[in-house]
Amino acid sequence: MTLEKLDNLVKVNKLKVEPPDQHEFDGMLKAAKSRLQDARVEGLSEDGQFSLAYSAAHALALAAMRWHGYRSENRYLVFQCLEHTIGLENAKWRVLDKCHAQRNLAEYEGHLEITPQLLEALLDITEELLELVMALGPV
């Protein structure tokens, strides 16, 4: 993994350099695990599952960024940086980017239409993110 691209984002004020914090990292992991577990609860609405899984994915993406000593104020950017922070395939972070767009439609326009396929992809990718972020080890 090269962090050169993240350094370039710092130069254009899209990311900030900030020392990683173990307590913050652990909190993000704990929150993500809890939300992902809740997203798998039987009988929960697809909207609820989507919201919980998206929140878990975002927490994990942010944790990966923070582990490397960067911070973003843009929600979408943490997904786009997953290629560089944990080596996630482009196709997978693009699914997360699509989920971000769906989340924005729901949040700002009250319109949420997710397919079962998108929800399952989000859940699967979030499970993978959890494994990859945990594999980073302590800060």
N, C-alpha and C positions, 0 to 999 in steps of 0.2 A: 504494500500500500504506500502510495506517495501522498504526502500532505502538502505538496507544493501547490496543488490547486486550491486547497483551503487557505494557504498563505496568500494566494492571489486574491481570494475573496476578502481577506482582511485588508489588503491594499486598496480595494474599492469600497470599503466600509460596509460590506455585506455580513461579515463575521467580525467578532471581537476575540482577541486573545485573552484568556482568563485562566489562571491555574486551576487544574482539576481539584475537586473536593470530594474525598471519600464519602463523607456523610451525605452530601447531595446525590452522588452517584448511587449509593445504597438506597436512598429514598426513592429515586426514580425507578430502580429495579423492583423494589417492593411494590410500588404503586402499579407498575406495569404487570407484574405477576398477578396481583389481585384482580385487576381489570380484565386481564385475559382469562383468568379462571371464571370470573363472573360472566364473561361473554359466552362461555360454553354451557351455561346453565340451561337445562331443558325447559322449554315453555316460554322463554324470554322472547319478546318480539324481535323481528329482524332489525328494526330501527334501534332497539336497545342493544342488541348484539353488536351492530355496526358501530354505534357510538362508543361502547366500551372497548372494542377491539381497536378502533381508530385511536382512541386515547392511549391505549397500551402501546401501540406502534409508535406514536409520537414520543411518548416518554422514553422508549428504548432508543429511538433515533437520537433524541437529545442527549441521553446518557452516553451514547457512543461518541457524540461530538464533544461532550464535556470531558470524557475520559482522555481525549487527545488535547485538551486545553483550549477549546474554542467554545464560543457561545453565539447563538443566532437569535435575533429578535423576530425572524420571519419563520412561521411554522412550516411552510412548504420547503424551505431551504434545508432543513435537517434531513428530510427524505432524500433530496437530491444529492446530499453529501454522503449518503450511506455507501456509495461505491468506494469512497475514499476512506471512510472511518472504519468500516468492517468488511469491505470487499463484496458487498451485495451486488448481484447481477443487475444490469440496467433495467431489464424487463421487470424485475421485481420492485425496484424503487419507483418505476413508472406506474405500477399498480397502486402503490401507496400515494403517488401524486394524484392519480385519478380519484382515489378515496378522499383525498384532501379537497379536491374540487367538489365532490359530492357533499362532503361535510359543509363546505361553504354555502352551497345551494340550500341545504337544510337550515343552516344557522342564520343566513341573511335573507333568504327568500321564502323560507318555509316549505321548501320543495325537496323531498328526499325520495328518490326512486333508486333502490339498489336491487340488483338481481341476486338470486341465490348464489350464482357463480362468483360474483364480485365479493360477496360476503365470505364465501368459503376461501377464496384466494387471500383476502385480508387476514382471516384467521390463521391460515397456513403460513403466510409470510411473517406474521407477527410471532408465531411460535418459533420460526427460524431466527428471527431477530433476537428473541430472548436467548436462544442458544449461543448465537454469535456474540452478543454483548456480554453474556456471562463468561464466555471464553476469553474475553479481554483480561480478566483477572482484576486484582485490586488496583486502584489508582496509584 
